[in-house]
Amino acid sequence: MRIALVGLGTTGKVVAEYLYQQQALTLVFCRENSPDAGRDLGEVLHRPYMGITIESTENLEDKLKTYKPDVLIDFSSPKFLRENLVTLAKYNVHVVTAVTDYSQMDKKRMKVMTRKGRIGVVLAPNITLGVNVVLKLAAQIASVLHSGYDYQVIEENHRNKKDSPSGTAEKLAVAIKHVLEKVRDTNHDIPIHSIRAGDMIGRHKVLVCGEYDQIEITHTAFSRTAYAEGAFKAAQFIFGRKGLYGMKDVYGLGGKGYLQEPLKMEPEEKEPVGVYA
Ligand SMILES: NC(=O)c1ccc[n+]([C@@H]2O[C@H](COP(=O)([O-])OP(=O)(O)OC[C@H]3O[C@@H](n4cnc5c(N)ncnc54)[C@H](OP(=O)(O)O)[C@@H]3O)[C@@H](O)[C@H]2O)c1
């Protein structure tokens, strides 16, 4: 499997290093006009020559024809897939996107594109196994402790993180709300508290607080390698598949729709496309 990576920022650099160790990395894309274009990856990672070229996304079609990647892992920004998903689908390049601040419209587009096209996409705002287990636990707790308990999500991330709250925090809040709506008559959003400070890698806490006791579930990432591992696992999963998937599919944590996102679809889009989380 030939993997391309887009985004060589705080997380992308660690992902590049990890994929290189797995001997899975074929090329890295950077932004048009980036000073990194044309350099060897080793120069950017402050390592000896690695033999992996960094290419700009300019004339993407030509580069896909030359390098023929099977899967593209995306740690860039929503703009990249907005502009290039059609081209990637044209060249049968499957996608794992870890980018977190997609709009509902972006997600709808991915759903429609994967239905029509020949590629698979993993939409992974929460890429680690640990966070996916926390998502599952939070939904299970909400199905039992629904009366007399308040739910809050608290997330901490590094000072340069662009989106706030994080995609994972939003997903936790939606998952809990979704379960509570089913078992009790409420449609209150679950409050999310975001902290942006220093170089915190990522901590998500669900606080379940009753009158006499409380439960806390916390996931703390110690290293960005956790994101790289998840992305590599998702790439192995999506290679050869079609449709839109989430990380619960990658990790086999399915269950019956424990995390279905309330994605409002137009009537003609209602038929299922792959499995969406
Ligand atoms: N799913 C998860 O569990 C998870 C974990 C970690 C991070 N993330 C997400 O991954 C994304 C990146 O995070 P980060 O902290 O690494 O951000 P970052 O430090 O800002 O890095 C983003 C990188 O992507 C590049 N980029 C942005 N738009 C691009 C485009 N259109 N074409 C090509 N390259 C582009 C940037 O290039 P320039 O520097 O030239 O702008 C930069 O190198 C964010 O959405 C973040 O939330 C998700």
PDBQT file of the ligand as one rigid body, heavy atoms in Angstrom, charges set to zero:
ROOT
HETATM    1  N1  LIG A 301      -8.545  13.373  14.535  1.00  0.00    +0.000 N 
HETATM    2  C1  LIG A 301      -7.670  13.522  15.503  1.00  0.00    +0.000 C 
HETATM    3  O1  LIG A 301      -7.653  12.773  16.478  1.00  0.00    +0.000 OA
HETATM    4  C2  LIG A 301      -6.673  14.637  15.353  1.00  0.00    +0.000 A 
HETATM    5  C3  LIG A 301      -5.489  14.672  16.088  1.00  0.00    +0.000 A 
HETATM    6  C4  LIG A 301      -4.596  15.727  15.864  1.00  0.00    +0.000 A 
HETATM    7  C5  LIG A 301      -4.880  16.718  14.934  1.00  0.00    +0.000 A 
HETATM    8  N2  LIG A 301      -6.055  16.653  14.254  1.00  0.00    +0.000 N 
HETATM    9  C6  LIG A 301      -6.427  17.644  13.232  1.00  0.00    +0.000 C 
HETATM   10  O2  LIG A 301      -5.460  17.626  12.180  1.00  0.00    +0.000 OA
HETATM   11  C7  LIG A 301      -5.380  18.944  11.591  1.00  0.00    +0.000 C 
HETATM   12  C8  LIG A 301      -3.934  19.424  11.635  1.00  0.00    +0.000 C 
HETATM   13  O3  LIG A 301      -3.554  19.601  12.987  1.00  0.00    +0.000 OA
HETATM   14  P1  LIG A 301      -2.175  20.273  13.406  1.00  0.00    +0.000 P 
HETATM   15  O4  LIG A 301      -2.259  20.505  14.868  1.00  0.00    +0.000 OA
HETATM   16  O5  LIG A 301      -1.049  19.487  12.862  1.00  0.00    +0.000 OA
HETATM   17  O6  LIG A 301      -2.291  21.672  12.641  1.00  0.00    +0.000 OA
HETATM   18  P2  LIG A 301      -1.124  22.618  12.062  1.00  0.00    +0.000 P 
HETATM   19  O7  LIG A 301       0.067  22.561  12.941  1.00  0.00    +0.000 OA
HETATM   20  O8  LIG A 301      -1.777  23.929  11.793  1.00  0.00    +0.000 OA
HETATM   21  O9  LIG A 301      -0.715  21.928  10.669  1.00  0.00    +0.000 OA
HETATM   22  C9  LIG A 301      -1.531  21.926   9.532  1.00  0.00    +0.000 C 
HETATM   23  C10 LIG A 301      -0.624  21.657   8.335  1.00  0.00    +0.000 C 
HETATM   24  O10 LIG A 301      -1.448  21.479   7.180  1.00  0.00    +0.000 OA
HETATM   25  C11 LIG A 301      -0.982  22.353   6.145  1.00  0.00    +0.000 C 
HETATM   26  N3  LIG A 301      -2.133  22.744   5.320  1.00  0.00    +0.000 N 
HETATM   27  C12 LIG A 301      -3.225  23.437   5.698  1.00  0.00    +0.000 A 
HETATM   28  N4  LIG A 301      -4.066  23.573   4.654  1.00  0.00    +0.000 NA
HETATM   29  C13 LIG A 301      -3.482  22.966   3.591  1.00  0.00    +0.000 A 
HETATM   30  C14 LIG A 301      -3.861  22.767   2.239  1.00  0.00    +0.000 A 
HETATM   31  N5  LIG A 301      -5.004  23.254   1.753  1.00  0.00    +0.000 N 
HETATM   32  N6  LIG A 301      -3.014  22.096   1.415  1.00  0.00    +0.000 NA
HETATM   33  C15 LIG A 301      -1.846  21.600   1.888  1.00  0.00    +0.000 A 
HETATM   34  N7  LIG A 301      -1.436  21.744   3.166  1.00  0.00    +0.000 NA
HETATM   35  C16 LIG A 301      -2.235  22.434   4.016  1.00  0.00    +0.000 A 
HETATM   36  C17 LIG A 301      -0.350  23.528   6.872  1.00  0.00    +0.000 C 
HETATM   37  O11 LIG A 301       0.527  24.194   6.015  1.00  0.00    +0.000 OA
HETATM   38  P3  LIG A 301       0.967  25.740   6.323  1.00  0.00    +0.000 P 
HETATM   39  O12 LIG A 301       1.773  25.657   7.587  1.00  0.00    +0.000 OA
HETATM   40  O13 LIG A 301       1.752  26.080   5.105  1.00  0.00    +0.000 OA
HETATM   41  O14 LIG A 301      -0.306  26.503   6.480  1.00  0.00    +0.000 OA
HETATM   42  C18 LIG A 301       0.349  22.793   8.029  1.00  0.00    +0.000 C 
HETATM   43  O15 LIG A 301       1.566  22.231   7.582  1.00  0.00    +0.000 OA
HETATM   44  C19 LIG A 301      -6.358  19.821  12.407  1.00  0.00    +0.000 C 
HETATM   45  O16 LIG A 301      -7.617  19.841  11.767  1.00  0.00    +0.000 OA
HETATM   46  C20 LIG A 301      -6.448  19.078  13.735  1.00  0.00    +0.000 C 
HETATM   47  O17 LIG A 301      -7.614  19.361  14.451  1.00  0.00    +0.000 OA
HETATM   48  C21 LIG A 301      -6.930  15.636  14.437  1.00  0.00    +0.000 A 
ENDROOT
TORSDOF 0
